Amino acid sequence: AQKITQTQPGMFVQEKEAVTLDCTYDTSDQSYGLFWYKQPSSGEMIFLIYQGSYDEQNATEGRYSLNFQKARKSANLVISASQLGDSAMYFCAMRENAGNNRKLIWGLGTSLAVNP
Amino acid sequence: ETGVTQTPRHLVMGMTNKKSLKCEQHLGHNAMYWYKQSAKKPLELMFVYNFKEQTENNSVPSRFSPECPNSSHLFLHLHTLQPEDSALYLCASSQETGLNTEAFFGQGTRLTVV
């Protein structure tokens, strides 16, 4: 079973609008961290935002915010005021504290296209 | 400008060739990683080095051989590869391997095995 599920292979959003990219995860660990990365066509993975499992507040970084719903095991990324440069692949990843030697476990990604 | 630099950006090699991928990080990090990114598959961790010591070998075939001469440089030596090894190979580094530590990635080497 997949540990990280991103159900949206592709998404479209109009420039200046907000978009939510979904991510659900599966873990029995109480302590874990959730990450979102952006991968433009150039190939580099760019770190966007981090949420710890014990963080009570949703993480925010500029136009990025993470809608963390622990009971539902979801960690959706919200991008506000989309820009053309936001067009890229977006990956959700998780690091568990126990087991897997703290490896990052990745989803399959969501391709986001921002329309002018 | 990225703090993690990978060369070459593109590589085409025959199945009998030997080549090496190079990664250099300018961030003062202690951990370095090799990942393989194939279409329609999650990113796969291949190797982890922490303070120049290999701490993870994720069941990678021996035709991939990593080398970490110091904490700033990481190599992936390739020999007798197969066409299914064609992929984007990403190098990453992090300050340490803690729960909340983000990794910084290079732009990758697009490898095609013919």
Boltz contact constraints between the chains, C-beta under 6 A:
constraints:
  - contact:
      token1: [A, 33]
      token2: [B, 99]
      max_distance: 6.0
  - contact:
      token1: [A, 33]
      token2: [B, 100]
      max_distance: 6.0
  - contact:
      token1: [A, 42]
      token2: [B, 107]
      max_distance: 6.0
  - contact:
      token1: [A, 43]
      token2: [B, 107]
      max_distance: 6.0
  - contact:
      token1: [A, 43]
      token2: [B, 108]
      max_distance: 6.0
  - contact:
      token1: [A, 44]
      token2: [B, 2]
      max_distance: 6.0
  - contact:
      token1: [A, 44]
      token2: [B, 105]
      max_distance: 6.0
  - contact:
      token1: [A, 44]
      token2: [B, 107]
      max_distance: 6.0
  - contact:
      token1: [A, 45]
      token2: [B, 105]
      max_distance: 6.0
  - contact:
      token1: [A, 47]
      token2: [B, 102]
      max_distance: 6.0
  - contact:
      token1: [A, 50]
      token2: [B, 100]
      max_distance: 6.0
  - contact:
      token1: [A, 52]
      token2: [B, 100]
      max_distance: 6.0
  - contact:
      token1: [A, 95]
      token2: [B, 99]
      max_distance: 6.0
  - contact:
      token1: [A, 97]
      token2: [B, 99]
      max_distance: 6.0
  - contact:
      token1: [A, 101]
      token2: [B, 56]
      max_distance: 6.0
  - contact:
      token1: [A, 102]
      token2: [B, 97]
      max_distance: 6.0
  - contact:
      token1: [A, 103]
      token2: [B, 45]
      max_distance: 6.0
  - contact:
      token1: [A, 106]
      token2: [B, 42]
      max_distance: 6.0
  - contact:
      token1: [A, 106]
      token2: [B, 43]
      max_distance: 6.0
  - contact:
      token1: [A, 108]
      token2: [B, 42]
      max_distance: 6.0
